[in-house]
Amino acid sequence: MSPLLVDLGGALLPLSSPPSGEGWNHAQMTELLGDAPRRPAAVLVGVREGVQPRVVLTVRTNDLPSHAGQVAFPGGGSDPADADAVATALRESEEEIGLERQLVTPLGFLDRFETISGYNITPVVARIDPGARLYPAPAEVAEVFEVPLSFFLEPSNLRRYTMEFRGHRRDMVEFVHGGHRIWGATAAMVFNLLQRMGRA
């Protein structure tokens, strides 16, 4: 395992202690959404092994009802049949990008994150076999692409800005790589990873 993946693994919440309760941004989301229950969801923050570990991301299709055209981690809402957040993340990744679950090794969790669309997301960080073949499910995913983990760890690649939404000013972060703008919930979860690694 590369030194970067060792550092990453040491920064995570362990598999034996998955996060529970509210997202780390709950107070901010309550200002926007009130106290309505959030729907549980999970995403796979997958890192492909190799000399240069790479984070797997998707571009959502333009005709989806929410977050159309945005960069996202593979994932989605939990199903009653899912045993836990890991099961949700693996199932959704298989459906969205054809990732065979036997080629995935879960490492741990990031902190939960709440979205403007009403989800409470558990990010599952995992190692992906270097030989895994990924392909987008055309109904949901327009593109699958990968970004070197080292790109996110370089401070100059983190951009901060403020936006106004429903009368509230929100501090945001984003990354731009290879023509892809990584922002919103996805960038926030990457930022949480950087914080846990002591890089932000």
N, C-alpha and C positions, 0 to 999 in steps of 0.2 A: 504494500500500500504506500502511496506517495506521502511525503511529509505533510503536504497540504491537507490530504484527507485525514491524516492522524490529528492534525490541529483542529480540523473541522469536527471530527468525532468527539473530541474532548470538550467542545463548547456546547454540546447539545444536552437537552433533557433526556435522560436515559429511557430506553424502551420499557423498562420496568416501572417507570413513573410518568405515564402520559399526562400532558397538561389537561386541566379540567377547569370548569367555570368560565368566567368572562374573558374576553380578549384583552390584550394589553392596551388597546385603544378604546375600551368600552365607554369611558367618560365622554370622549369625543363623539362616538357614534350615538350615544344617548341624546346629546344635543340635537342631532340630526334626525334620529329615528324614534326617539322616545324609548320606553321600556318594553316594547313589543318583543316577544321571544325571538331569538335568532335560530335559524335552522342549522343544525350541525353539518359540517362539510370537512373535506380533507383534500390536500393537494400533495403531490409528490415533488419534492425538491431533489431531483435526481442528478447525481454527479457521475458522469461516465469516467471510469478509471482510465489511466494512461499516463504517459510522461507529463502531459499537461492536462490535468483533470478539467472536465468541461460540464457546465450546467445545462441541462436539457430544458428548453422552453418551447412554447407553441404560439402560433398566431391564430386567434379565433376567427372563424368565418364571418363575413360581413352581414349575414342574414340571421344571426342568433338574436334572441329577444333581449339579452343583456350582455354588456361588455363586448359587443360585436367589434371585430377587427383589432382587438387589443392583444398585447402579449400576455401570456398567462402560463402558470405551471399546469401540467395535466392534473385534473381533479374535478370534484363536483360534490353534490349533496350526498349525504349518507343514505343508504337504503336500509330498511329494517333487517334485511338478511346479512348485512355487513357486521362482522363480529366486533370490529373496532375501527379506529381511524386508519390504521395500516391497511386493513382489508379494503376500505373505501378507496384509498389512494392507489392501491395496486389494481383494483377492479377498473377504476376510471382510467388509469394509464394504459391498461390493456385495451380498453374500448376506444380511447382517443388516439393513441399513437402506436398501437400494436406491440407494446412492451410486454414480453413474456415474464411473468412474475418470478419464474425460477432464475431469471438473470438479474434479479434485484435483491440487494442485501440492505434491509433497513438498519440505520445507524442510531436514530434518535429523533427527537422532536425540537422544533422551534416553539416559541410562545404562541398561543392562540391569537388570532387576528379577526376582527369583525369588519364586515364590508358594508358598503352603502346599499347593497342589494339584499341585506338582511341575513347574511350567513355568519356563522362563527366557525372559522376555519382552523383546523389543526394541521400545520405543515409537517409532513413526514420527510425527513432527510434520509436519503438512501444512496448506496453505491450501485452503479449500473455496470454490468459486464461490458468490457470494451468491444466485444463482438456483437452486442445487441443491435438488431436491425429495427429501425423506427420508421413508421410511415403514417401520415395523417389520415384519420377517418374523415372523409370529405364532408360529411354532414355537420361536423363540429369544428374541424381543424383545417386551416388553410395551409399551414406550414409548420414543420418542426425544424428548429435550429438549435445550435449549441454555442455557448459563450464560455471562454476560459474562466475558471474560477479566479485566476490571478487578475483578470480584468476588474472584477468586482472589488478585489482587495486593494487596488490602486486608488488612493484617496482622490486623485485628480479626476477620476471618472465618475465620482458621485456629484450630482448636481442638486442643489436645493432651490426651492422656489415656494411662493405662497399663492394659493388660489382661493377664490371666494365661491362658496357653494351654499345655496339656500340661506344666504345672509350671514354665513359664518366663514371666517378666514381660517384656512387650513395650511399648515406647514407640510410641504410635500418633498419627496425625493424622487429622482429619476436617473436612469442611465441610458446612454445611446451607444449602440454597438452595431456596426455593420448595416446601418440604415434602419435598425429596429429601435423604437423608443420603448423602454421598459419603465413603466410608471405605475401609479395607483397601488392596488393591493400587492401586486407582484413585487414592485420595487420596495414597498414597505417591509415585506417578508425578507427580502434580501438584506435590507438594512438591519433588521432584527438579527439576522445571521451574523452580519459584520459586528454588531454590538456584542453578541455573545462570544465572538472570537477575539474581542478586544481590539477591533480594527476600525471602530467608529465612535 
